[in-house]
Amino acid sequence: MNIIIPMAGKGERLKKAGYSLPKMLVECEGEPLFSWALQGLKPFFQKPYKLIFICLKRDLQHTSLLKKIKQYCPYPCTVFTIESWTRGQAETVLKAKQYINNQQPLLIFNCDTYIDIGYHSWSPHQNCADGVVWSFESTEPNLSYIKANLDGTVDEVLEKTPMSPYASTGLYFFKTGASFVQLAEKAIDSKWRAAGEYYVGPLYNELIKQGNTIKMEIVKTCFPLGTTDEIERFRKHFKACDRI
């Protein structure tokens, strides 16, 4: 399975709050945000896998990003460099087409979210769906939302539209990397933007139209870490758990 963590966003909300470092390097409880994301992915690092970080050239050149990856990532990984910002996460992941345009399963996750999926291991072989999106309950308007049946079969994924209680954690699985590549390229060619960007979640809608099955799984815990308020909320949770 290929595991992609895009770390090439602008991080505008944290910049507006006064942070000068790229989002993934902002620290919470002594660790950069991408380290917390990695900790949440432990159940997915079942061999064989290939972990790929997608990073901006300027961040690798002018910050300690590469050093921090070596320090905090306990897994073998590839650092893939892109020259400039893209028009959304789906386009960023597509930049690594050379690694993922194949029949291997693909997992995509944010660099600024901590999750606990509630179990110790997860394998692509334990779910026969063509895609899986992990969710948590929320009403925040800045997230992706999932409309699903009682059995977890997804009907629709929409950006910034709280049409159900279930928001996306930002963790997405595709049965094959080739299917993601095909969908992302079609979205860009057809200019299928959501809220002005090319997001990963809405790509599932095309798979559903084609008759494929997308499943929703609910995580035990999810903490988005894209704003100062979210980071502070997670910090309080972390300290409370540490006292137990």
N, C-alpha and C positions, 0 to 999 in steps of 0.2 A: 504494500500500500504506500502510495506517495502522500506525504503530509506537508501541506504548504502553509506557511505563516507569512502573510504579507506585512511588511513593516516599512511601507513607503508612502503612507498618508501624510496629509498636511498637519493633522493634529491641531486644527484651528481653535477649538474650544479651550484647550489647555494653554495655547499661546496667548489667547485673549485674557486668560487668568494670570498671565505674568511668567509662565514657564518659558525658558529659552531653549531647553533641550528638546530634541525630537520626542514625540509621545512615548515611544517604547522604552526610552531611557529614564523617564520620570520615575522616581523611586517612591515606594510605599513600604513601610516597615523594613527599610534597609535593602530592598531588592528592586530592580527595575521591573516595570510593568510586564514586559515580555516574559520574565521569569515566572511570574504568577500564572500567565497563560500556559506556559509549558507544564507547570505543576498540575494543572487541570487536565492535561492531555495524557498523563501517565497510563491510563487504561488502554490507550490506543497504540502504545509503542510495543506491539507484538510483532516479532520478526516474521517475515522480512518486511522492512519498511525503509523509506528514504525520506528524510526530513530536509526541507528546503526553506530557507529564509529568503524573502525577496526584499532587497534593501536599495535605497537611493545611493547613488555614487557619492553625492555630497556628504551624506551622513557617515559613510564609511571613511571618507577622506578627512572630515573635519570634526568628528566626535570619537568617543571611545567605543562605538558600537561593536566593531569586530572584536575588540578585547573583551567586552562584556558578554558577547555571545560565547566566546571560548570559556569565560569564567563561569557562566550560569547555565549553559546548555550541557547536560550530562550525556547527550546522545550524539553519535556521528551525524554530521550535517553538511549541507552544501549552502553556501551564501551566494545567491544569484543577484547580480547588480543590474539595476536599470538606471537610465540617464536622468529621467525627469518624472515628475508627477504624472499620473494617468487620470482618466475620467471616471474612476471608480474601482472598487475592489475586484470586480470581475475582469476588468481590463488589466489590472496589475497581475493577477494570477495567470492570465493568458500570456503574459510576457515570458513565462517559464514553459511555454508550449513544448519545447524540445525535451523536457523531462516528463511531461504528463500526457502527451498525445498518444496514448497507448491503452491497452486493455487492463492495466492495473487500477485498482480502486483508488479514489482520490478523496482526501480529507482536507478541508480548508477551515482555518480558525483565525479569529482576530488576535492581534498582539496585545490588546488592552482589555481583556476580559478574563476573569477567574471563574471556573466552574468546578463543581463536583458532580459527576454524573450519577453517583450513587452505587457504583459497583466497580470491581477491581480490574476487570479486563473487558475489552470489546473487540470482536473480530468481524470483518466484513462477511464472513461465512455464516454468522449467526443471524443475519437478517437478509431475507431474499428480496428486499425492496430495491428499486432502481435508484433511490435516493433516500437520505434520512436527514431530518433537520431536528436539532435539539432545542427545546423550548423551556421557558419558565414563565410564571405568571407576572404580568406587569400591566400598567396603564400608561407608561411613559410614551409620549407622542413621537420621540426621536428614534424609535426602534422599528424593526420589521415585525409583522404580525402574521400568524398562521391560522387559517380556517381548516379545521380537521373534523372528521367523524369520530364517533365514540370509540371505534377500534383503532384510532390513530392515523387513519388514512387521510392524507392532506388533499384538500380541494383547491386551495389557493394560498399564495404568499404575497403580501403587499407591503411596500415600504411606507413607513410613517403614517399608517392607517390602523388604529387600534380597533379592528373589526372583531376581535375575540379576546379572551383573557390571556392568550398565549403568545408571547413575544419570542423571537428568535434569539438564541444565545450568541449567534454568529458562527456556530459550528455546523458545517455542512459536509455531507457525504454524497459522493457520486459513485455508482457502481463501477464506472470506468472513467478514467481521465479523458478518454477520447470523446465521451458524451458531453462532458463539460466544455471541452474545446469547441465542439460543434455548436453547442448552444450559445456560448459566449461570442463566437465569431458571427453567428446569425443575429444576435442582439445588437452588436455593434454595426454590422452592415445595414440592419433595418432601423437603426437609431432607437431601439427600445430602451429608453432611459426611464428610470424611476426616481422621482425627486431630483432630476437633473444629473444623475450619475448611473453608471452601470454597476448594479449590485448583483451579488451572487444569488440571494434568495429567490427573486422573481424568475430566475431561469427555470426553476422547477415548474412554473406554470406551463411552459412549452412542453416539458416532458409529460405533464399530466394530460395535455391536449393530445399528445401522441399515443395515449393509452398506457403510459407507464405508471407504476405505483410508487408514490412517495410517502414515507412514514414519518410521524412526529414522535419523538421521545421526550419525556419531561425529566429534567435534571433535578438533583437534590438541592443544589445551590447554584446561584449565578450572581456575580457581581460585575456589571460593566464598570470600566475604570477610565472613561473618557472625559470626565469632568472632575473638578476639585471636590464637588459635593459627593460624587460617586466614590472617589478615592477615600474621602473621610469616612463614608459609610462603611466601606470595607475595612478600614483601619480599626474602627470601633468593633466590628464583628471579629476581626482577628484577635484583638486584645481580649475580648470577652471569651472567646474559645480558649485562649491561652491560660485564662484563669480557672477554667473548668478542670 
